[in-house]
Amino acid sequence: MQNYFELFSLVPDFDVNITHLNTQYQQQVAKFHPDKFASSSDKQKALALQNTSLINTAFETLKSPLSRANYLLELNGINVFDEKDTQMNVDFLISQIELRESLEAIQTAKDEAALDTFIKDISNKIKDNVKTIHQAFIDKDDIKNKNMVRELKFYQQLQQQANALMDELLWKQKNQPNGI
């Protein structure tokens, strides 16, 4: 079986040209479009559907820095999220607790301005983390990447929670009568 990079004629690397990936994706999906198999046998239709599913999974994996880094490490035999390996940087764990507590305090206070600042800070942490992952792949430092990918997953989950909270606060503000 081809790996996801080969499927899109890409070199296995963290640094992916997203425009090229999108172009390759469109070309691959077009090959297996259901209209092309409308008069085909059930077996051929099922195979086309399987290929489309593989193409979609590969595309989603490679377009996301977190998924792409995890996939590259898996290709190198490293399971980033191995449940038996719980070793993490203590400073990061403390910062993780502090960030969660900050988000909880913002939620309790319903402070949109503080939440906006929090979201920007997390976005910056994600950007810095992705840069560090990129450099660690250049340096072929799989151990550092393993830890940085775990951290990136945390930051992205925290960002999703913060964005959901912002949506909730804005919805409540919009739907309260007379802004009360």
C-alpha positions in Angstrom: 0.0 0.0 0.0 1.2 3.5 -0.8 1.7 5.8 2.1 -0.3 9.0 2.1 2.6 11.1 0.7 3.1 8.8 -2.3 -0.7 8.9 -3.0 -0.3 12.7 -3.6 3.2 12.5 -5.2 4.7 14.2 -2.2 8.0 13.6 -0.5 7.4 12.4 3.1 8.2 15.6 5.0 6.6 17.8 7.6 6.9 20.8 5.2 4.1 20.2 2.8 3.1 22.5 0.0 -0.6 22.8 0.8 -1.5 24.2 -2.7 0.2 21.2 -4.3 -1.6 18.9 -1.9 -5.0 20.4 -2.8 -4.3 20.1 -6.5 -3.2 16.5 -6.1 -6.3 15.8 -3.9 -8.7 17.2 -6.6 -7.0 15.1 -9.2 -7.2 11.9 -7.2 -10.8 12.4 -6.1 -11.8 13.1 -9.7 -10.5 9.6 -10.7 -12.9 7.9 -8.4 -16.0 10.2 -8.6 -19.2 8.2 -8.3 -20.5 9.5 -11.7 -17.6 7.7 -13.4 -18.7 4.4 -11.9 -22.5 4.7 -12.3 -22.7 1.9 -14.9 -19.9 -0.2 -13.3 -20.3 -3.4 -11.4 -21.0 -3.3 -7.6 -17.5 -4.5 -7.0 -16.0 -1.6 -9.0 -18.3 0.8 -7.2 -17.2 -0.5 -3.9 -13.6 -0.3 -4.9 -14.0 3.3 -6.0 -15.7 4.2 -2.7 -12.8 2.6 -0.8 -10.3 4.6 -2.9 -12.2 7.8 -2.3 -12.3 7.1 1.5 -8.6 6.5 1.5 -7.9 9.7 -0.5 -10.1 11.7 1.9 -8.4 10.2 5.0 -4.9 10.8 3.5 -5.8 14.4 2.6 -7.2 15.2 6.0 -4.1 13.7 7.6 -1.6 15.6 5.5 -3.3 19.0 5.6 -3.3 19.1 9.4 0.1 19.8 11.0 -0.8 17.7 14.1 -2.0 14.7 12.0 0.8 15.0 9.5 3.5 15.0 12.3 1.8 12.1 14.0 1.6 10.2 10.7 5.3 10.9 9.9 6.3 9.6 13.3 4.1 6.5 12.8 6.0 5.9 9.5 9.2 5.9 11.7 7.7 3.4 14.1 6.9 5.9 16.8 3.4 5.9 18.5 3.0 9.4 19.8 -0.1 8.6 21.8 1.0 5.3 23.3 -1.0 4.9 26.5 1.9 3.2 28.2 4.2 6.2 27.6 2.9 8.9 29.9 6.2 10.8 30.3 5.8 14.5 29.7 7.8 17.6 30.5 6.9 18.8 34.0 6.9 22.5 33.1 4.5 21.8 30.3 2.2 19.9 32.6 2.2 22.8 35.1 1.5 25.2 32.3 -1.3 23.0 31.0 -3.0 23.1 34.4 -2.6 26.9 34.6 -4.0 27.4 31.1 -7.1 25.2 31.9 -7.6 27.2 35.2 -7.3 30.5 33.3 -10.0 29.3 30.8 -12.2 28.2 33.6 -11.8 31.6 35.3 -12.6 33.4 32.0 -15.7 31.2 31.6 -16.9 32.0 35.1 -16.4 35.7 34.6 -17.9 35.6 31.1 -15.0 38.0 30.1 -15.0 38.2 26.3 -12.0 40.5 26.2 -9.9 38.1 28.3 -11.1 35.2 26.2 -10.1 37.0 23.0 -6.6 37.5 24.4 -6.5 33.9 25.6 -7.4 32.6 22.2 -4.7 34.8 20.6 -2.2 33.5 23.1 -3.1 29.9 22.4 -2.9 30.6 18.6 0.6 31.9 19.1 1.6 28.8 21.1 0.3 26.6 18.3 2.3 28.6 15.7 5.4 28.4 17.8 4.9 24.7 18.4 4.4 23.9 14.7 7.7 25.8 14.0 9.5 23.7 16.7 8.0 20.5 15.2 9.2 21.5 11.7 12.7 22.2 13.0 12.8 18.9 14.9 11.9 17.0 11.7 14.8 18.8 10.0 17.0 17.8 12.9 15.6 14.2 12.8 14.8 14.5 16.6 11.9 12.1 16.9 11.9 12.3 20.7 11.4 16.0 20.7 8.8 15.7 18.0 6.9 13.1 20.0 6.7 15.5 22.9 5.9 18.6 20.8 3.1 16.7 18.9 1.5 15.8 22.3 1.7 19.5 23.3 0.2 20.6 20.0 -2.7 18.2 20.5 -3.3 19.8 23.9 -3.1 23.4 22.5 -5.5 22.6 19.7 -8.0 21.0 22.1 -7.7 24.0 24.3 -8.2 26.3 21.4 -11.4 24.4 20.3 -12.7 24.8 23.9 -11.9 28.5 24.0 -13.5 29.0 20.6 -16.6 27.1 21.6 -16.8 29.3 24.8 -16.5 32.4 22.6 -19.3 31.2 20.4 -21.5 30.5 23.5 -20.8 34.0 25.0 -21.5 35.7 21.7 -24.7 33.7 21.2 -26.0 34.5 24.7 -25.1 38.2 24.2 -26.9 38.3 20.8 -30.0 36.5 22.1 -30.6 38.3 25.3 -33.4 40.9 25.2 -32.1 44.5 25.2 -28.5 43.3 25.7 -29.3 42.4 29.4 
